[in-house]
Amino acid sequence: MLISFKDSDFETKVKNEEVSIIQFSASWCAPCRVVKPIMEKLSDEFKNMKFFYADIDEDAINTASSAAVRGVPTIVIYRKGVETSRKVGGDSEQNLRAWLTEHTT
């Protein structure tokens, strides 16, 4: 399940989770719309981590700024709130699965 993210969730949720994945996106971004259902599917496969969808123009503007997000989609892996890896731009389901496996196990 892809959870809608708000700035306040970073302190209350992301910092408390062993592994969190945040997809920083925007409603106007075509590659973001392609990646979102892929991330939704991957969230069902990787059940031991939380997946968030963060709209940089709405509820996640401060977190995106703090994370130095310069382009969307940007997917960031956090461990207890500390960034461990990031991927910028659209990608295939196969490549995203391989990247998540490599950086979360």
Phi and psi in degrees as GROMACS dihedral restraints (atoms count N, CA, C in turn):
[ dihedral_restraints ]
;  ai    aj    ak    al  type     phi  dphi    fc
    3     4     5     6     1   -92.8    20    10
    4     5     6     7     1   116.0    20    10
    6     7     8     9     1   -92.9    20    10
    7     8     9    10     1   131.6    20    10
    9    10    11    12     1   -64.3    20    10
   10    11    12    13     1   132.4    20    10
   12    13    14    15     1  -105.4    20    10
   13    14    15    16     1   138.9    20    10
   15    16    17    18     1  -122.8    20    10
   16    17    18    19     1   154.5    20    10
   18    19    20    21     1   -49.7    20    10
   19    20    21    22     1   -39.6    20    10
   21    22    23    24     1   -65.9    20    10
   22    23    24    25     1   -20.4    20    10
   24    25    26    27     1   -67.2    20    10
   25    26    27    28     1   -22.8    20    10
   27    28    29    30     1   -62.0    20    10
   28    29    30    31     1   -48.6    20    10
   30    31    32    33     1   -71.8    20    10
   31    32    33    34     1   -40.1    20    10
   33    34    35    36     1   -86.8    20    10
   34    35    36    37     1   -24.0    20    10
   36    37    38    39     1  -121.7    20    10
   37    38    39    40     1   -57.6    20    10
   39    40    41    42     1   -60.4    20    10
   40    41    42    43     1   -42.9    20    10
   42    43    44    45     1   -67.3    20    10
   43    44    45    46     1   -19.8    20    10
   45    46    47    48     1   -95.2    20    10
   46    47    48    49     1   -11.0    20    10
   48    49    50    51     1   -91.8    20    10
   49    50    51    52     1   141.7    20    10
   51    52    53    54     1   -58.5    20    10
   52    53    54    55     1   -50.3    20    10
   54    55    56    57     1  -135.2    20    10
   55    56    57    58     1   128.9    20    10
   57    58    59    60     1  -128.8    20    10
   58    59    60    61     1   142.4    20    10
   60    61    62    63     1  -118.2    20    10
   61    62    63    64     1   126.2    20    10
   63    64    65    66     1  -118.1    20    10
   64    65    66    67     1   124.4    20    10
   66    67    68    69     1   -96.1    20    10
   67    68    69    70     1   107.8    20    10
   69    70    71    72     1   -83.9    20    10
   70    71    72    73     1   124.3    20    10
   72    73    74    75     1  -145.4    20    10
   73    74    75    76     1   179.4    20    10
   75    76    77    78     1  -145.0    20    10
   76    77    78    79     1   150.1    20    10
   78    79    80    81     1   -63.9    20    10
   79    80    81    82     1   -28.3    20    10
   81    82    83    84     1   -83.6    20    10
   82    83    84    85     1    -4.1    20    10
   84    85    86    87     1   -91.3    20    10
   85    86    87    88     1   112.2    20    10
   87    88    89    90     1   -63.4    20    10
   88    89    90    91     1   -46.8    20    10
   90    91    92    93     1   -60.7    20    10
   91    92    93    94     1   -30.6    20    10
   93    94    95    96     1   -64.3    20    10
   94    95    96    97     1   -40.1    20    10
   96    97    98    99     1   -67.4    20    10
   97    98    99   100     1   -28.4    20    10
   99   100   101   102     1   -75.5    20    10
  100   101   102   103     1   -41.3    20    10
  102   103   104   105     1   -73.1    20    10
  103   104   105   106     1   -31.9    20    10
  105   106   107   108     1   -55.4    20    10
  106   107   108   109     1   -50.2    20    10
  108   109   110   111     1   -66.8    20    10
  109   110   111   112     1   -27.7    20    10
  111   112   113   114     1   -66.2    20    10
  112   113   114   115     1   -44.7    20    10
  114   115   116   117     1   -65.7    20    10
  115   116   117   118     1   -35.5    20    10
  117   118   119   120     1   -60.4    20    10
  118   119   120   121     1   -45.9    20    10
  120   121   122   123     1   -64.4    20    10
  121   122   123   124     1   -44.2    20    10
  123   124   125   126     1   -65.7    20    10
  124   125   126   127     1   -31.4    20    10
  126   127   128   129     1   -64.8    20    10
  127   128   129   130     1   -28.5    20    10
  129   130   131   132     1   -75.0    20    10
  130   131   132   133     1   -28.2    20    10
  132   133   134   135     1   -81.4    20    10
  133   134   135   136     1   -41.6    20    10
  135   136   137   138     1   -97.1    20    10
  136   137   138   139     1    73.5    20    10
  138   139   140   141     1   -73.2    20    10
  139   140   141   142     1   -14.1    20    10
  141   142   143   144     1   -87.2    20    10
  142   143   144   145     1     9.4    20    10
  144   145   146   147     1  -139.8    20    10
  145   146   147   148     1   158.8    20    10
  147   148   149   150     1   -96.7    20    10
  148   149   150   151     1   135.2    20    10
  150   151   152   153     1  -111.6    20    10
  151   152   153   154     1   129.4    20    10
  153   154   155   156     1  -121.2    20    10
  154   155   156   157     1   148.0    20    10
  156   157   158   159     1  -114.2    20    10
  157   158   159   160     1   118.2    20    10
  159   160   161   162     1  -118.0    20    10
  160   161   162   163     1   115.4    20    10
  162   163   164   165     1   -83.8    20    10
  163   164   165   166     1   115.4    20    10
  165   166   167   168     1   -70.4    20    10
  166   167   168   169     1   -16.8    20    10
  168   169   170   171     1   -93.2    20    10
  169   170   171   172     1   -10.2    20    10
  171   172   173   174     1  -122.1    20    10
  172   173   174   175     1   -94.3    20    10
  174   175   176   177     1   -86.3    20    10
  175   176   177   178     1    -6.4    20    10
  177   178   179   180     1  -124.8    20    10
  178   179   180   181     1    24.4    20    10
  180   181   182   183     1   -62.4    20    10
  181   182   183   184     1   -40.2    20    10
  183   184   185   186     1   -72.5    20    10
  184   185   186   187     1   -41.4    20    10
  186   187   188   189     1   -66.0    20    10
  187   188   189   190     1   -41.4    20    10
  189   190   191   192     1   -61.8    20    10
  190   191   192   193     1   -40.9    20    10
  192   193   194   195     1   -65.4    20    10
  193   194   195   196     1   -45.1    20    10
  195   196   197   198     1   -63.2    20    10
  196   197   198   199     1   -32.3    20    10
  198   199   200   201     1   -86.7    20    10
  199   200   201   202     1     3.3    20    10
  201   202   203   204     1    57.1    20    10
  202   203   204   205     1    42.6    20    10
  204   205   206   207     1   -74.5    20    10
  205   206   207   208     1   120.0    20    10
  207   208   209   210     1  -110.9    20    10
  208   209   210   211     1   -13.3    20    10
  210   211   212   213     1  -152.2    20    10
  211   212   213   214     1   156.9    20    10
  213   214   215   216     1  -125.7    20    10
  214   215   216   217     1   149.8    20    10
  216   217   218   219     1   -74.2    20    10
  217   218   219   220     1   143.8    20    10
  219   220   221   222     1  -124.6    20    10
  220   221   222   223     1   126.6    20    10
  222   223   224   225     1  -112.5    20    10
  223   224   225   226     1   126.5    20    10
  225   226   227   228     1  -121.3    20    10
  226   227   228   229     1   134.8    20    10
  228   229   230   231     1   -99.0    20    10
  229   230   231   232     1   128.6    20    10
  231   232   233   234     1  -118.8    20    10
  232   233   234   235     1   142.4    20    10
  234   235   236   237     1  -117.5    20    10
  235   236   237   238     1   114.3    20    10
  237   238   239   240     1    51.3    20    10
  238   239   240   241     1    38.2    20    10
  240   241   242   243     1    86.5    20    10
  241   242   243   244     1     1.5    20    10
  243   244   245   246     1  -107.1    20    10
  244   245   246   247     1   126.1    20    10
  246   247   248   249     1   -63.9    20    10
  247   248   249   250     1   132.5    20    10
  249   250   251   252     1  -117.7    20    10
  250   251   252   253     1   -21.4    20    10
  252   253   254   255     1  -163.8    20    10
  253   254   255   256     1   157.6    20    10
  255   256   257   258     1  -147.9    20    10
  256   257   258   259     1   149.9    20    10
  258   259   260   261     1  -134.5    20    10
  259   260   261   262     1   127.0    20    10
  261   262   263   264     1  -112.6    20    10
  262   263   264   265     1   133.2    20    10
  264   265   266   267     1   100.1    20    10
  265   266   267   268     1   166.2    20    10
  267   268   269   270     1   -72.8    20    10
  268   269   270   271     1   156.9    20    10
  270   271   272   273     1  -158.2    20    10
  271   272   273   274     1   169.3    20    10
  273   274   275   276     1   -79.5    20    10
  274   275   276   277     1   162.0    20    10
  276   277   278   279     1   -58.5    20    10
  277   278   279   280     1   -44.1    20    10
  279   280   281   282     1   -60.1    20    10
  280   281   282   283     1   -46.1    20    10
  282   283   284   285     1   -67.8    20    10
  283   284   285   286     1   -39.6    20    10
  285   286   287   288     1   -65.9    20    10
  286   287   288   289     1   -40.7    20    10
  288   289   290   291     1   -61.1    20    10
  289   290   291   292     1   -45.9    20    10
  291   292   293   294     1   -63.3    20    10
  292   293   294   295     1   -41.4    20    10
  294   295   296   297     1   -64.3    20    10
  295   296   297   298     1   -44.8    20    10
  297   298   299   300     1   -63.0    20    10
  298   299   300   301     1   -42.8    20    10
  300   301   302   303     1   -61.8    20    10
  301   302   303   304     1   -44.1    20    10
  303   304   305   306     1   -64.9    20    10
  304   305   306   307     1   -38.2    20    10
  306   307   308   309     1  -100.7    20    10
  307   308   309   310     1     1.0    20    10
  309   310   311   312     1  -122.9    20    10
  310   311   312   313     1    -0.4    20    10
